[in-house]
């Protein structure tokens, strides 16, 4: 490392071709402030520099620069992660690396590290192809894929990380390597589920799947029947085919009040959806019931309205072994205890299907919680004035955080892509902790990539 920061800066400016944005001393900080803002308004960090690479050589230069300067580094793609921006460090903003190239014959998508889900979906959809991704189109591919990646296709084709054929990644040493089943297989295993610990991905290669027809449905029930209808949902999903996914949300609707919303997605035609989801579709007296065909790329945007960038949030998702009657009671009762001044929703989604199986094409990976049956999450949104570091009254934020933490009484594992606080490694990586720590020591012994659910810094037990 340089002992002189001026020398480090001079080296970096001569080796980096993209934009470098620093806090302004002239008073005009508009671009810097725009770039450091995040999807979650609760994140207010002031990095020493935000750098926008245009090549893998630029990413390499940024990694080496952070080491020469002796500061922390983090990567940013869609800006959803609470670790996409840091104080007094280097933020590698990948927004200029969003190219997606599709080889339809080989069914492979080559996706640069700064691409958003919409970039991937829009490139693949006209060809009748898709790979499992998330449910909000402005999510970054990198952050989602490296930590798992749940979405409408996961029960049919596995998690997003299960469909990674290879990555081109810049390591802490500055070396650029390709990791696949045949090249650096240990690193390839590790990045699929714990990838934030190992480097910055310049390009992914994803397995694509045929998606000739897709259907969806919406059911809305009053919150008063939530516990009863969730038991019907649980029973139906125990025997549901892999092509059917159902996402449940408890939310305060602006016109209908607190409700239960089920979003059904189906790889197939509407008649088949109606047949396989009949137990739920025929139950009770829903306020809304509709099923219809839909382009997959359109369904991928439907949740965007529930997740706009900017508001301050407390969000957390975890996984549980199963949903018995007590869990259903706790899930609904917890939602009903939402604090005043906070807009909340809680969600539940059945895993299983291809998620529970070892991927045939890409092999085993570091996602260690695929035996869990349900993904459960919550989001509380509060006024910006109550956000962390804001000048306003923090009591609303404190109440929201307290509400969120109470869910840990019935959620036993953490989903690394959506945890507001860091917890133990076992809660996140399950049985894979020991192997992951060994690989981390091999590829990043100095813990350069530490702004994450860190394999070296976190205690492995409570």
C-alpha positions as CSV (number, residue, x, y, z in Angstrom):
1,X,0.0,0.0,0.0
2,X,1.0,3.6,-0.6
3,X,1.7,5.5,2.6
4,X,0.9,8.7,0.7
5,X,-2.8,9.1,-0.2
6,X,-1.8,11.6,-3.0
7,X,0.3,8.9,-4.6
8,X,-2.6,6.4,-4.4
9,X,-5.0,8.9,-6.0
10,X,-2.5,9.7,-8.8
11,X,-2.0,6.0,-9.5
12,X,-5.8,5.5,-9.6
13,X,-6.5,8.4,-11.9
14,X,-4.0,7.2,-14.4
15,X,-5.4,3.6,-14.4
16,X,-9.2,4.2,-14.2
17,X,-11.1,5.2,-17.4
18,X,-14.5,5.7,-15.9
19,X,-16.0,8.6,-13.9
20,X,-14.8,9.4,-10.4
21,X,-17.2,11.3,-8.2
22,X,-16.1,12.8,-4.9
23,X,-17.7,15.0,-2.3
24,X,-17.6,18.5,-3.7
25,X,-15.7,21.3,-2.1
26,X,-17.3,23.8,-4.3
27,X,-20.8,23.4,-2.8
28,X,-22.4,21.6,-5.8
29,X,-22.8,18.0,-4.5
30,X,-25.9,17.2,-6.6
31,X,-24.3,14.3,-8.6
32,X,-22.5,12.9,-5.6
33,X,-25.7,13.0,-3.5
34,X,-27.7,11.4,-6.4
35,X,-25.2,8.6,-6.7
36,X,-24.9,7.8,-3.0
37,X,-28.7,7.7,-2.5
38,X,-30.1,4.2,-2.2
39,X,-33.4,2.3,-2.7
40,X,-33.8,2.3,1.1
41,X,-34.0,5.9,2.4
42,X,-32.8,4.6,5.8
43,X,-29.3,4.4,4.3
44,X,-27.4,7.7,4.4
45,X,-23.7,7.2,3.9
46,X,-20.9,9.5,2.6
47,X,-18.2,7.5,0.7
48,X,-14.8,9.0,0.0
49,X,-15.3,8.3,-3.7
50,X,-18.0,6.8,-6.0
51,X,-16.4,5.3,-9.1
52,X,-18.2,4.2,-12.2
53,X,-16.2,1.5,-14.1
54,X,-16.6,0.8,-17.8
55,X,-14.5,-2.3,-18.0
56,X,-13.1,-5.2,-15.9
57,X,-9.8,-3.3,-15.9
58,X,-11.5,-0.4,-14.2
59,X,-13.0,-2.7,-11.6
60,X,-9.5,-4.1,-11.0
61,X,-8.1,-0.6,-10.6
62,X,-10.8,0.3,-8.1
63,X,-10.1,-2.8,-6.0
64,X,-6.4,-2.1,-5.9
65,X,-7.0,1.6,-5.2
66,X,-9.0,0.9,-2.1
67,X,-6.2,-1.3,-0.9
68,X,-3.5,1.3,-1.7
69,X,-5.6,3.9,0.1
70,X,-6.4,1.6,3.0
71,X,-10.1,2.1,2.9
72,X,-13.1,-0.2,2.6
73,X,-14.8,-1.0,-0.7
74,X,-18.3,-2.1,-1.7
75,X,-20.0,-2.7,-5.0
76,X,-23.4,-1.3,-6.1
77,X,-25.7,-2.6,-8.7
78,X,-29.4,-1.9,-8.2
79,X,-28.9,-0.1,-4.9
80,X,-31.3,-2.2,-2.9
81,X,-28.8,-3.6,-0.4
82,X,-28.1,-1.8,2.9
83,X,-24.4,-2.4,2.1
84,X,-24.4,-0.7,-1.3
85,X,-22.9,2.5,0.1
86,X,-20.4,3.1,3.0
87,X,-18.9,6.0,4.9
88,X,-15.4,7.1,4.0
89,X,-14.7,4.2,1.6
90,X,-14.9,3.4,-2.2
91,X,-18.2,2.6,-3.8
92,X,-17.9,0.7,-7.1
93,X,-21.1,1.7,-9.0
94,X,-21.6,-0.8,-11.8
95,X,-24.5,1.1,-13.6
96,X,-22.4,1.5,-16.8
97,X,-22.0,-2.2,-17.1
98,X,-25.5,-3.4,-18.0
99,X,-25.1,-5.2,-21.3
100,X,-27.0,-8.5,-21.7
101,X,-26.2,-10.8,-24.6
102,X,-28.3,-13.9,-25.3
103,X,-27.2,-17.0,-27.1
104,X,-30.7,-18.5,-27.8
105,X,-29.4,-21.7,-29.3
106,X,-27.2,-22.5,-26.3
107,X,-29.8,-21.0,-23.9
108,X,-27.1,-18.9,-22.2
109,X,-27.3,-15.2,-21.2
110,X,-24.1,-13.2,-20.7
111,X,-25.0,-10.5,-18.2
112,X,-22.7,-7.7,-17.0
113,X,-22.5,-7.1,-13.3
114,X,-24.4,-3.8,-13.3
115,X,-27.5,-5.2,-15.1
116,X,-30.9,-4.9,-13.5
117,X,-33.5,-7.7,-13.6
118,X,-35.5,-5.7,-16.3
119,X,-32.4,-5.7,-18.5
120,X,-32.2,-9.5,-18.3
121,X,-35.9,-10.1,-18.7
122,X,-36.3,-7.7,-21.6
123,X,-33.4,-9.4,-23.5
124,X,-34.7,-12.9,-22.9
125,X,-38.5,-12.6,-23.2
126,X,-38.7,-12.0,-27.0
127,X,-36.9,-15.3,-27.4
128,X,-39.3,-17.2,-25.2
129,X,-36.5,-17.7,-22.6
130,X,-36.0,-16.8,-19.0
131,X,-33.9,-17.6,-15.9
132,X,-35.2,-17.4,-12.4
133,X,-34.8,-13.9,-10.8
134,X,-36.5,-11.7,-8.3
135,X,-39.9,-10.0,-8.3
136,X,-39.0,-6.3,-8.6
137,X,-37.6,-5.2,-11.9
138,X,-35.2,-2.5,-10.7
139,X,-33.3,-5.0,-8.5
140,X,-29.7,-5.6,-9.4
141,X,-28.8,-9.0,-10.9
142,X,-25.5,-9.2,-9.0
143,X,-26.7,-8.7,-5.5
144,X,-29.7,-11.0,-6.1
145,X,-27.8,-13.8,-7.8
146,X,-24.9,-13.9,-5.4
147,X,-27.1,-14.4,-2.4
148,X,-29.7,-16.8,-3.7
149,X,-32.5,-15.2,-5.6
150,X,-36.1,-16.1,-5.1
151,X,-38.7,-15.4,-7.8
152,X,-41.8,-16.6,-9.7
153,X,-39.8,-19.3,-11.5
154,X,-37.8,-20.6,-8.6
155,X,-40.0,-23.7,-7.8
156,X,-39.8,-24.7,-11.5
157,X,-36.2,-23.9,-12.3
158,X,-34.4,-23.3,-9.0
159,X,-33.0,-20.1,-7.4
160,X,-31.2,-17.5,-9.4
161,X,-27.8,-18.7,-8.0
162,X,-28.7,-22.3,-9.1
163,X,-28.7,-21.1,-12.7
164,X,-25.2,-19.5,-12.7
165,X,-23.0,-21.4,-15.2
166,X,-20.0,-19.2,-14.6
167,X,-18.8,-15.8,-13.3
168,X,-16.0,-13.5,-14.4
169,X,-14.9,-12.0,-11.1
170,X,-12.3,-9.6,-9.9
171,X,-10.7,-10.9,-6.7
172,X,-9.2,-9.0,-3.7
173,X,-5.7,-9.4,-5.3
174,X,-6.9,-7.6,-8.5
175,X,-6.8,-10.9,-10.4
176,X,-9.6,-11.4,-12.9
177,X,-10.7,-15.1,-13.0
178,X,-13.5,-17.1,-14.5
179,X,-15.1,-19.5,-12.1
180,X,-17.2,-22.5,-13.3
181,X,-17.5,-26.2,-12.7
182,X,-14.1,-26.7,-14.5
183,X,-12.3,-23.5,-13.4
184,X,-11.8,-22.5,-9.8
185,X,-14.6,-25.0,-8.8
186,X,-14.3,-24.1,-5.1
187,X,-14.9,-20.4,-5.8
188,X,-17.7,-21.3,-8.2
189,X,-19.4,-23.2,-5.5
190,X,-19.0,-20.4,-3.0
191,X,-20.1,-17.4,-5.1
192,X,-23.5,-19.2,-5.7
193,X,-25.0,-18.2,-2.4
194,X,-22.3,-16.3,-0.5
195,X,-20.7,-14.4,-3.4
196,X,-20.6,-11.0,-1.8
197,X,-17.7,-12.2,0.2
198,X,-15.4,-13.0,-2.7
199,X,-15.1,-10.2,-5.2
200,X,-16.9,-8.0,-7.7
201,X,-18.5,-9.9,-10.6
202,X,-17.9,-8.4,-14.0
203,X,-20.0,-10.9,-15.9
204,X,-22.4,-13.7,-15.2
205,X,-23.3,-16.6,-17.5
206,X,-26.8,-17.8,-16.8
207,X,-28.6,-21.0,-17.9
208,X,-31.9,-20.0,-19.7
209,X,-35.1,-22.0,-19.8
210,X,-38.0,-22.1,-22.3
211,X,-41.0,-20.1,-21.3
212,X,-43.5,-20.5,-24.0
213,X,-46.6,-19.6,-22.0
214,X,-47.2,-18.0,-18.6
215,X,-50.2,-17.3,-16.5
216,X,-51.0,-15.4,-13.3
217,X,-53.8,-14.8,-10.9
218,X,-54.7,-12.5,-8.0
219,X,-56.9,-13.3,-5.0
220,X,-57.7,-10.8,-2.2
221,X,-59.4,-11.6,1.1
222,X,-60.2,-9.5,4.1
223,X,-57.7,-9.8,6.9
224,X,-60.4,-11.3,9.1
225,X,-60.1,-14.6,7.3
226,X,-56.3,-14.5,7.0
227,X,-55.6,-17.4,9.4
228,X,-58.2,-19.7,7.8
229,X,-57.2,-19.0,4.2
230,X,-53.5,-19.4,5.0
231,X,-54.2,-22.9,6.2
232,X,-55.9,-23.6,2.8
233,X,-52.8,-22.2,1.1
234,X,-50.5,-24.3,3.1
235,X,-52.4,-27.5,2.4
236,X,-52.6,-26.8,-1.3
237,X,-48.9,-26.0,-1.7
238,X,-47.9,-29.3,0.1
239,X,-49.0,-31.1,-3.1
240,X,-48.6,-28.3,-5.7
241,X,-46.7,-29.0,-8.9
242,X,-43.4,-27.2,-9.5
243,X,-44.9,-25.0,-12.2
244,X,-47.2,-23.3,-9.6
245,X,-45.9,-20.6,-7.2
246,X,-48.1,-18.5,-4.8
247,X,-46.8,-15.4,-3.1
248,X,-48.9,-14.3,-0.1
249,X,-48.8,-10.7,1.3
250,X,-50.6,-9.1,4.3
251,X,-50.9,-5.4,3.6
252,X,-52.9,-2.3,4.3
253,X,-54.7,-1.5,1.1
254,X,-55.6,2.2,0.6
255,X,-59.2,1.4,-0.4
256,X,-59.9,-2.0,1.0
257,X,-58.1,-1.8,4.3
258,X,-55.9,-4.6,5.7
259,X,-56.1,-7.6,3.3
260,X,-54.5,-10.8,2.3
261,X,-53.2,-10.8,-1.3
262,X,-52.2,-14.0,-3.1
263,X,-50.3,-13.6,-6.4
264,X,-50.3,-16.8,-8.3
265,X,-47.8,-17.6,-11.1
266,X,-47.8,-20.6,-13.4
267,X,-45.6,-21.9,-16.1
268,X,-48.4,-23.0,-18.4
269,X,-51.9,-22.0,-19.6
270,X,-54.7,-20.5,-17.5
271,X,-56.9,-23.6,-17.6
272,X,-54.1,-25.6,-16.0
273,X,-53.5,-22.8,-13.4
274,X,-57.2,-22.9,-12.5
275,X,-57.1,-26.6,-12.1
276,X,-53.9,-26.8,-10.0
277,X,-54.8,-23.9,-7.8
278,X,-58.5,-24.8,-7.5
279,X,-58.3,-25.4,-3.7
280,X,-57.4,-21.7,-3.1
281,X,-59.4,-20.2,-6.0
282,X,-62.6,-21.9,-4.9
283,X,-62.3,-21.1,-1.2
284,X,-64.5,-18.5,0.6
285,X,-65.6,-15.2,-0.8
286,X,-62.6,-13.3,-2.1
287,X,-62.9,-9.6,-2.6
288,X,-61.0,-10.0,-5.9
289,X,-60.4,-13.2,-8.0
290,X,-58.9,-13.2,-11.4
291,X,-56.6,-15.4,-13.5
292,X,-55.3,-14.6,-16.9
293,X,-52.4,-15.1,-19.3
294,X,-49.5,-12.7,-19.0
295,X,-46.1,-12.2,-20.5
296,X,-43.5,-13.1,-17.9
297,X,-41.6,-9.8,-18.4
298,X,-44.9,-8.0,-17.5
299,X,-45.4,-10.0,-14.3
300,X,-41.8,-9.2,-13.3
301,X,-42.8,-5.5,-13.0
302,X,-46.1,-5.9,-11.0
303,X,-44.4,-5.7,-7.6
304,X,-42.6,-2.5,-8.5
305,X,-45.5,-0.4,-7.2
306,X,-45.0,-1.9,-3.7
307,X,-41.2,-1.2,-3.7
308,X,-40.5,2.3,-5.0
309,X,-37.0,3.7,-4.4
310,X,-36.6,6.3,-1.7
311,X,-38.7,5.6,1.3
312,X,-37.0,4.7,4.6
313,X,-37.5,1.0,5.4
314,X,-36.8,-1.7,7.9
315,X,-36.9,-5.0,5.9
316,X,-36.0,-8.5,6.8
317,X,-36.6,-12.0,5.3
318,X,-35.9,-15.4,6.7
319,X,-36.7,-19.0,6.2
320,X,-38.5,-21.5,8.3
321,X,-38.7,-25.3,8.4
322,X,-42.5,-25.4,8.0
323,X,-45.7,-23.5,8.7
324,X,-47.9,-25.0,11.4
325,X,-50.9,-23.4,12.9
326,X,-48.8,-21.6,15.6
327,X,-46.7,-20.0,12.9
328,X,-49.7,-18.9,11.0
329,X,-51.2,-17.3,14.1
330,X,-47.9,-15.6,14.9
331,X,-47.5,-14.4,11.3
332,X,-50.9,-12.7,11.2
333,X,-50.8,-11.4,14.8
334,X,-47.4,-9.9,14.2
335,X,-48.7,-8.0,11.1
336,X,-51.7,-6.7,13.1
337,X,-49.4,-5.2,15.7
338,X,-47.8,-2.9,13.2
339,X,-46.9,0.4,15.0
340,X,-48.6,3.7,14.3
341,X,-47.1,5.9,11.7
342,X,-45.5,2.9,9.8
343,X,-46.8,1.4,6.6
344,X,-46.1,-2.4,6.8
345,X,-46.5,-5.6,4.8
346,X,-45.6,-9.2,5.6
347,X,-45.1,-11.9,3.0
348,X,-44.9,-15.6,2.8
349,X,-43.9,-17.9,-0.1
350,X,-43.7,-21.7,-0.4
351,X,-40.3,-22.9,-1.4
352,X,-39.8,-26.6,-2.4
353,X,-39.9,-27.8,-5.9
354,X,-36.6,-27.3,-7.8
355,X,-35.4,-25.1,-4.9
356,X,-35.2,-28.2,-2.7
357,X,-33.1,-30.2,-5.2
358,X,-29.5,-30.0,-6.1
359,X,-29.3,-28.2,-9.5
360,X,-28.5,-30.8,-12.2
361,X,-26.6,-28.5,-14.5
362,X,-24.7,-26.3,-12.2
363,X,-24.2,-28.7,-9.2
364,X,-24.1,-28.0,-5.5
365,X,-23.6,-24.5,-4.2
366,X,-23.2,-22.4,-1.0
367,X,-26.9,-21.7,-0.5
368,X,-27.4,-23.8,2.6
369,X,-31.1,-23.3,3.5
370,X,-32.8,-25.0,0.6
371,X,-34.3,-27.6,2.9
372,X,-36.5,-24.9,4.5
373,X,-40.1,-24.9,3.3
374,X,-41.1,-21.2,3.5
375,X,-39.6,-17.8,2.9
376,X,-41.2,-15.3,5.2
377,X,-40.5,-11.5,5.3
378,X,-41.6,-8.1,6.4
379,X,-41.2,-4.5,5.4
380,X,-41.9,-1.4,7.5
381,X,-41.8,2.0,5.8
382,X,-41.6,5.1,7.9
383,X,-41.2,8.9,7.2
384,X,-37.8,10.1,6.0
385,X,-37.6,12.4,8.9
386,X,-37.4,9.4,11.2
387,X,-34.7,7.6,9.2
388,X,-31.3,6.8,10.6
389,X,-29.2,10.0,10.9
390,X,-32.1,12.3,10.2
391,X,-32.9,15.3,12.4
392,X,-36.5,14.2,13.1
393,X,-38.0,12.1,15.9
394,X,-36.6,8.6,15.7
395,X,-39.3,7.0,17.8
396,X,-41.2,5.9,14.8
397,X,-38.2,4.2,13.3
398,X,-37.4,2.6,16.7
399,X,-40.9,1.3,16.9
400,X,-40.7,-0.2,13.4
401,X,-37.4,-1.9,14.1
402,X,-38.8,-3.3,17.4
403,X,-41.8,-4.6,15.5
404,X,-39.5,-6.2,12.9
405,X,-37.3,-7.9,15.4
406,X,-40.2,-9.6,17.1
407,X,-40.6,-11.8,14.0
408,X,-37.5,-13.6,15.0
409,X,-39.6,-15.5,17.5
410,X,-40.9,-17.7,14.7
411,X,-38.4,-17.2,11.9
412,X,-35.3,-19.3,12.5
413,X,-33.0,-18.6,9.6
414,X,-31.9,-15.4,7.7
415,X,-31.9,-14.8,4.0
416,X,-28.6,-13.0,3.2
417,X,-30.1,-10.8,0.5
418,X,-32.7,-9.2,2.8
419,X,-31.5,-8.8,6.4
420,X,-31.4,-5.4,8.0
421,X,-29.0,-6.6,10.7
422,X,-26.2,-9.1,10.4
423,X,-26.6,-12.2,12.5
424,X,-24.7,-15.5,13.0
425,X,-23.3,-17.4,10.1
426,X,-25.2,-20.5,10.9
427,X,-28.6,-18.7,10.6
428,X,-27.6,-17.6,7.1
429,X,-25.4,-20.3,5.6
430,X,-26.4,-23.4,7.5
431,X,-24.1,-26.4,7.2
432,X,-21.9,-24.7,4.7
433,X,-20.2,-22.3,7.2
434,X,-16.9,-24.2,7.6
435,X,-16.3,-24.7,3.9
436,X,-17.1,-21.1,3.1
437,X,-14.8,-19.7,5.7
438,X,-11.9,-21.9,4.3
439,X,-12.6,-20.6,0.8
440,X,-12.8,-17.0,2.0
441,X,-9.4,-17.4,3.6
442,X,-8.0,-18.8,0.4
443,X,-9.3,-16.0,-2.0
444,X,-9.6,-13.0,0.3
445,X,-7.3,-13.6,3.4
446,X,-7.1,-9.9,4.2
447,X,-11.0,-9.6,4.2
448,X,-11.0,-6.8,1.6
449,X,-14.6,-7.6,0.7
450,X,-16.0,-7.1,4.2
451,X,-19.1,-5.1,3.7
452,X,-21.4,-8.1,3.7
453,X,-22.6,-11.0,5.8
454,X,-18.9,-11.5,6.5
455,X,-17.4,-14.9,6.8
456,X,-14.4,-13.8,8.7
457,X,-15.6,-11.0,10.9
458,X,-18.9,-12.5,12.2
459,X,-19.0,-14.8,15.1
460,X,-20.4,-18.2,14.1
461,X,-22.4,-18.6,17.3
462,X,-24.7,-16.4,19.3
